[in-house]
Amino acid sequence: MFKSNKEVGAVKCRVSQEKTANVEHFLNDFSVINRVYCDPSIYLENNNLTAM
């Protein structure tokens, strides 16, 4: 079964947040990753991922 780009993006969003959310040194990188993978205009239904 193939995942849609939206589903893949949501997974990348969650993984990137889990990897960086608690590491202060990467907060700047996190904000970039968050914009790329968690853009609410793309992932509107993933409010639990984009509501950071």
C-alpha positions, 0 to 999 in steps of 0.5 A, a space after each residue: 500500500 502506497 502512502 500519500 505525500 501528505 501521510 509521508 510528510 506527517 510522519 517526517 514532521 512527527 519524527 523531526 519534532 521528536 528528534 529536535 524538540 528537546 534539544 536547545 542547540 537544534 531549535 533553529 534547525 527545528 524551526 526550518 524542519 517544522 516549516 518544511 514538513 509541518 506547513 499547516 497550509 499543506 497539512 491542515 488536518 494534522 493539527 496535532 502536528 502543526 500546533 506547536 
